[in-house]
Amino acid sequence: MKKVMVGMSGGVDSSVTAALLLEEGYEVIGATLKLLNSDAQSTVEDAKEVASRLGIKHVVLDFKKEFSDYVVNYFIDEYLSGRTPNPCTVCNMKIKFGLMLDYALEQGCTHLATGHYANVIYDENLNRWLLKKSNSSKDQTYFLYGLSQHQLSHAIFPLANLEKPRVRELAEKYDLCVAHKKESQDICFIKNGNHAQFIEEYKGIKSAFGDFVDDSGNLLGIHKGIIKYTVGQRRHLGVSLGVNMYVKSINAADNSITLSERLGGRCQTIIGSHVSCAAFESFESEIKVLVKTRSRAKEIPCKVSPLDKNRVKIKFEDPQYFPAPGQSAVFYDERGCVLGGARIEDVEKE
């Protein structure tokens, strides 16, 4: 019998994941991660109750230090540098399919399963494992693009193509206590949705007010701290200029934020760093792909060409508006398979 570890967050997705694998004949071990001192005890209790209901072993893994080192500090440093981080991608690479996978393999498990909505396939022509988009409206391949061949080869996503209502129906079928539990937030460690407050409390700092300026450096108003804004933001700027203005860029060096009208954020080319490849070892020449620059965005045609080992140039077929430095650019082929991705480093001036 194959043994699989399931990352159990105490939510309905991971709980149904465990139930489905048990029904398929796997020996299942549930694992809940302790990532912050402030983690709700109910998370562990719900996971334990589900594990007990299913009759499976359950363990709690304390990764608070590693989560702080790899994810929280990265998240904070990015915002303080004027960028918009993507912590879920780092957590998936370093914590869930990093440390937890290592632990699972040490315990004799062949695979690690999570409640992500994604597919893993083996492409015989490429001789590589690939992520493939889920048919579900909740597809989460964008957040998993950085997984290595080793990680993908041990990954299982039983929810693959299910829709959320069906997952809740299955939870009711298995009589799980979390069947109607509220869905978790996008960023698990930001409990009230206020990332700026979290950063200030975590670092013991207070955001410094600064200048809103236009492209020529003219003063437009006062902002309340660069960590409270992101490129492309239009609402809640706190200034009224008679026209819709957007955050065009954030300059941490002088604590200023440049605003522009929508056309000012028009962009044809961006530079990506921290390149990750799934379909091949590295980007050797220019290729045509589809790219997503935000998790909820549609894939659009572009050309990706290597600059060096860790940087690529991404040229959109049609101009885009306000790509945010720090976010991920994820590359797909026509089948919906993830070819790789990069972290948006800068917007190339036209």
C-alpha positions as CSV (number, residue, x, y, z in Angstrom):
1,M,0.0,0.0,0.0
2,K,1.4,3.4,-1.0
3,K,1.8,5.9,1.9
4,V,1.0,9.6,1.3
5,M,1.2,12.6,3.5
6,V,-1.6,15.2,3.3
7,G,-1.0,18.8,4.3
8,M,-4.0,19.5,6.4
9,S,-4.8,23.1,7.1
10,G,-8.0,22.5,9.0
11,G,-10.0,23.6,5.9
12,V,-12.4,21.8,3.7
13,D,-10.1,21.5,0.7
14,S,-7.3,19.6,2.5
15,S,-9.8,17.6,4.5
16,V,-11.5,16.3,1.4
17,T,-8.1,15.6,-0.1
18,A,-7.3,13.3,2.7
19,A,-10.7,11.5,2.5
20,L,-10.4,11.0,-1.3
21,L,-6.9,9.5,-1.0
22,L,-8.1,7.2,1.8
23,E,-11.0,6.0,-0.4
24,E,-8.5,5.4,-3.2
25,G,-6.6,2.9,-1.0
26,Y,-3.7,5.0,0.2
27,E,-2.3,4.9,3.7
28,V,-2.7,8.5,4.7
29,I,-0.9,10.6,7.3
30,G,-2.2,14.1,8.0
31,A,0.2,16.9,8.8
32,T,-0.6,20.4,10.0
33,L,2.0,23.1,10.0
34,K,2.6,25.5,12.8
35,L,3.9,28.6,11.0
36,L,3.2,31.5,13.4
37,N,3.0,32.1,17.1
38,S,-0.4,33.5,16.5
39,D,-1.7,30.5,14.6
40,A,-5.3,29.7,15.7
41,Q,-5.5,26.6,17.8
42,S,-8.8,25.8,16.0
43,T,-6.8,25.1,12.9
44,V,-5.0,22.2,14.6
45,E,-8.1,21.1,16.4
46,D,-10.1,21.0,13.2
47,A,-7.4,19.0,11.4
48,K,-7.1,16.6,14.3
49,E,-10.9,16.1,14.4
50,V,-11.0,15.4,10.6
51,A,-8.1,12.9,11.0
52,S,-9.9,11.2,13.8
53,R,-13.1,11.0,11.8
54,L,-11.1,9.4,8.9
55,G,-9.1,7.1,11.2
56,I,-5.7,8.4,10.0
57,K,-2.6,9.4,11.9
58,H,-2.1,13.1,12.4
59,V,1.1,15.1,13.2
60,V,1.9,18.7,13.9
61,L,5.1,20.1,12.3
62,D,6.6,23.2,13.8
63,F,8.1,25.3,11.0
64,K,7.7,28.7,12.6
65,K,11.4,29.7,12.4
66,E,11.7,28.5,8.8
67,F,8.4,30.2,7.8
68,S,9.7,33.4,9.3
69,D,13.0,33.2,7.5
70,Y,11.8,32.1,4.1
71,V,8.3,33.7,3.8
72,V,7.5,36.4,6.3
73,N,10.9,38.2,6.1
74,Y,10.8,38.0,2.3
75,F,7.2,39.4,2.3
76,I,8.1,42.3,4.6
77,D,11.4,43.1,2.7
78,E,9.6,43.3,-0.6
79,Y,7.0,45.7,0.6
80,L,9.6,47.9,2.3
81,S,11.5,47.9,-1.0
82,G,8.4,49.2,-2.9
83,R,7.5,45.8,-4.4
84,T,4.4,43.6,-4.2
85,P,5.4,40.1,-3.0
86,N,3.8,36.8,-3.8
87,P,4.3,34.9,-0.5
88,C,2.3,31.8,-1.5
89,T,4.7,30.9,-4.3
90,V,7.6,31.0,-1.9
91,C,5.8,29.1,0.8
92,N,4.8,26.4,-1.7
93,M,8.5,26.0,-2.9
94,K,10.2,26.3,0.5
95,I,7.8,25.1,3.1
96,K,5.0,22.9,1.8
97,F,6.8,21.2,-1.0
98,G,10.2,21.9,0.6
99,L,10.3,21.0,4.3
100,M,7.0,19.2,4.5
101,L,7.9,17.0,1.5
102,D,11.3,16.2,3.0
103,Y,9.6,15.1,6.2
104,A,7.0,13.0,4.3
105,L,9.8,11.2,2.4
106,E,11.7,10.6,5.6
107,Q,8.5,8.9,7.0
108,G,8.4,6.5,4.0
109,C,5.7,8.4,2.1
110,T,5.9,8.3,-1.7
111,H,3.9,11.5,-2.2
112,L,2.7,14.7,-0.6
113,A,-0.8,15.8,-1.3
114,T,-2.4,19.2,-0.8
115,G,-5.8,20.8,-1.4
116,H,-4.6,22.9,-4.4
117,Y,-6.6,23.0,-7.5
118,A,-4.1,21.9,-10.1
119,N,-3.0,18.9,-12.2
120,V,0.4,17.2,-12.5
121,I,1.2,15.3,-15.7
122,Y,4.2,13.5,-17.1
123,D,5.2,14.7,-20.6
124,E,6.9,11.8,-22.3
125,N,8.2,14.0,-25.1
126,L,9.9,16.4,-22.8
127,N,10.7,13.7,-20.2
128,R,9.6,16.1,-17.5
129,W,6.8,16.5,-14.9
130,L,4.5,19.5,-15.6
131,L,1.8,21.4,-13.9
132,K,-1.3,21.7,-15.9
133,K,-4.2,24.1,-15.4
134,S,-7.2,22.8,-13.6
135,N,-10.5,22.9,-15.3
136,S,-11.9,24.3,-12.1
137,S,-12.6,28.0,-11.8
138,K,-10.2,27.9,-8.8
139,D,-7.1,26.9,-10.7
140,Q,-4.0,27.5,-8.6
141,T,-1.2,26.7,-10.9
142,Y,-0.1,30.3,-10.8
143,F,1.0,29.8,-7.2
144,L,2.8,26.5,-7.8
145,Y,4.9,27.5,-10.8
146,G,8.2,27.4,-9.0
147,L,8.0,23.7,-8.0
148,S,11.0,21.7,-9.2
149,Q,11.0,18.3,-11.0
150,H,11.7,16.6,-7.7
151,Q,8.8,18.3,-6.0
152,L,6.4,17.7,-8.9
153,S,7.3,14.1,-9.1
154,H,6.1,13.6,-5.5
155,A,3.0,15.9,-5.7
156,I,-0.6,14.8,-5.8
157,F,-3.6,17.1,-6.1
158,P,-6.8,15.1,-5.7
159,L,-9.1,18.1,-6.1
160,A,-7.6,18.8,-9.5
161,N,-10.7,19.6,-11.6
162,L,-13.4,19.9,-8.9
163,E,-15.4,23.0,-8.2
164,K,-15.8,24.3,-4.6
165,P,-19.5,23.4,-4.2
166,R,-18.6,19.8,-5.1
167,V,-15.8,19.7,-2.6
168,R,-18.3,20.8,0.1
169,E,-20.7,18.1,-1.0
170,L,-18.0,15.5,-0.6
171,A,-17.2,16.9,2.9
172,E,-20.8,16.4,3.8
173,K,-20.7,12.9,2.3
174,Y,-17.7,12.0,4.5
175,D,-19.4,13.7,7.5
176,L,-16.5,16.1,8.1
177,C,-16.9,18.9,10.6
178,V,-15.3,21.5,8.2
179,A,-17.9,21.0,5.4
180,H,-19.1,24.5,5.7
181,K,-16.1,26.2,7.2
182,K,-15.4,29.7,5.8
183,E,-12.7,29.8,3.1
184,S,-9.3,31.0,4.3
185,Q,-7.8,34.3,3.2
186,D,-5.4,34.6,0.3
187,I,-2.5,35.3,2.6
188,C,-2.8,32.9,5.6
189,F,-0.7,34.9,8.0
190,I,-2.6,38.2,7.5
191,K,-5.6,37.6,9.7
192,N,-7.5,40.8,9.1
193,G,-6.5,41.5,5.5
194,N,-4.4,44.5,6.6
195,H,-0.8,43.6,5.5
196,A,0.5,47.1,6.4
197,Q,-0.6,46.7,10.0
198,F,1.0,43.2,10.1
199,I,4.3,44.6,8.9
200,E,4.3,47.5,11.3
201,E,3.5,45.3,14.3
202,Y,5.9,42.5,13.2
203,K,8.8,44.9,12.7
204,G,7.8,47.4,15.5
205,I,7.8,50.3,13.0
206,K,5.5,53.1,11.9
207,S,5.1,53.9,8.2
208,A,6.6,57.2,7.2
209,F,4.4,59.5,5.2
210,G,5.8,60.7,1.8
211,D,5.0,62.4,-1.4
212,F,2.7,61.5,-4.2
213,V,4.3,62.9,-7.4
214,D,3.8,62.9,-11.1
215,D,6.3,61.8,-13.8
216,S,7.9,65.2,-13.6
217,G,8.3,65.1,-9.9
218,N,5.5,67.6,-9.2
219,L,3.9,67.2,-5.8
220,L,0.3,65.8,-6.0
221,G,-0.4,64.9,-2.4
222,I,0.8,63.0,0.6
223,H,0.8,59.2,1.0
224,K,0.6,57.3,4.3
225,G,3.5,54.9,3.8
226,I,4.8,52.9,0.8
227,I,3.8,49.6,2.3
228,K,0.1,50.6,2.0
229,Y,0.2,50.8,-1.8
230,T,0.8,48.6,-4.8
231,V,1.5,49.4,-8.5
232,G,-1.8,49.6,-10.4
233,Q,-3.8,50.7,-7.4
234,R,-6.5,53.2,-8.1
235,R,-8.8,53.2,-5.0
236,H,-8.1,54.5,-1.5
237,L,-5.2,56.8,-2.6
238,G,-6.5,59.6,-0.4
239,V,-6.0,62.3,-3.1
240,S,-8.6,63.9,-5.5
241,L,-7.1,65.2,-8.7
242,G,-10.2,65.4,-10.9
243,V,-9.2,62.3,-13.0
244,N,-8.6,58.7,-12.2
245,M,-5.0,58.3,-11.1
246,Y,-3.1,55.0,-10.5
247,V,0.0,54.1,-8.7
248,K,2.6,53.9,-11.4
249,S,5.8,53.2,-9.4
250,I,7.0,53.2,-5.8
251,N,10.4,54.5,-4.9
252,A,11.6,53.2,-1.6
253,A,14.9,55.3,-1.8
254,D,13.1,58.6,-1.4
255,N,9.8,57.3,-0.1
256,S,7.8,58.7,-3.0
257,I,5.0,57.2,-5.1
258,T,4.5,58.2,-8.7
259,L,0.9,58.5,-9.9
260,S,-0.3,58.6,-13.5
261,E,-3.4,58.3,-15.5
262,R,-4.1,54.8,-17.0
263,L,-2.1,55.5,-20.2
264,G,0.9,56.3,-18.1
265,G,1.0,52.7,-17.0
266,R,1.1,51.3,-20.5
267,C,3.8,48.7,-20.8
268,Q,5.2,46.6,-23.7
269,T,8.1,44.9,-22.0
270,I,9.1,43.8,-18.5
271,I,12.2,42.2,-17.0
272,G,11.9,39.0,-14.9
273,S,14.3,37.7,-12.4
274,H,14.5,34.6,-10.1
275,V,13.7,32.5,-13.2
276,S,12.1,29.0,-12.7
277,C,11.8,26.5,-15.5
278,A,9.6,23.4,-15.6
279,A,9.5,22.3,-19.2
280,F,13.3,22.5,-19.7
281,E,16.5,23.2,-17.9
282,S,16.7,26.9,-18.8
283,F,15.6,29.4,-21.3
284,E,18.1,29.1,-24.2
285,S,16.4,31.2,-26.9
286,E,13.4,33.3,-27.5
287,I,10.1,31.4,-27.3
288,K,6.4,32.3,-27.7
289,V,4.3,31.5,-24.7
290,L,1.2,32.7,-22.8
291,V,1.8,34.7,-19.6
292,K,-0.1,35.6,-16.5
293,T,1.2,38.6,-14.5
294,R,-1.4,38.4,-11.8
295,S,-3.2,35.5,-10.3
296,R,-6.6,36.5,-11.5
297,A,-5.5,37.7,-14.9
298,K,-6.0,35.9,-18.2
299,E,-3.1,34.4,-20.1
300,I,-1.9,36.7,-22.9
301,P,0.6,36.0,-25.7
302,C,4.2,37.2,-25.3
303,K,7.8,36.4,-26.2
304,V,10.3,35.4,-23.6
305,S,14.0,35.7,-24.3
306,P,16.9,35.0,-21.9
307,L,19.1,37.9,-20.7
308,D,21.3,35.7,-18.4
309,K,20.9,32.6,-16.3
310,N,18.5,34.2,-13.9
311,R,16.8,37.0,-15.9
312,V,14.5,37.1,-18.9
313,K,12.9,39.8,-21.1
314,I,9.1,39.4,-21.5
315,K,7.6,41.3,-24.4
316,F,3.8,41.4,-24.6
317,E,2.0,41.0,-27.9
318,D,-0.4,43.7,-26.8
319,P,0.6,46.4,-24.3
320,Q,-0.4,45.8,-20.7
321,Y,-1.0,48.2,-17.9
322,F,0.8,48.5,-14.5
323,P,2.5,45.1,-14.1
324,A,3.6,45.1,-10.4
325,P,7.3,44.5,-9.6
326,G,7.5,41.6,-7.1
327,Q,4.6,39.7,-8.6
328,S,5.0,36.6,-10.7
329,A,4.9,36.2,-14.4
330,V,4.0,32.6,-15.1
331,F,4.4,31.1,-18.6
332,Y,1.9,28.6,-20.1
333,D,1.7,26.7,-23.4
334,E,-1.4,26.2,-25.4
335,R,-2.3,23.1,-23.5
336,G,-2.4,25.0,-20.2
337,C,0.9,23.5,-19.0
338,V,3.2,25.6,-16.9
339,L,6.5,26.1,-18.7
340,G,8.1,28.2,-15.9
341,G,8.0,31.7,-14.5
342,A,9.9,34.6,-13.1
343,R,9.5,37.4,-10.6
344,I,8.7,40.8,-12.2
345,E,11.8,42.9,-11.6
346,D,11.2,46.0,-13.6
347,V,9.3,47.7,-16.4
348,E,11.4,48.4,-19.4
349,K,11.1,52.0,-20.5
350,E,9.9,52.4,-24.1
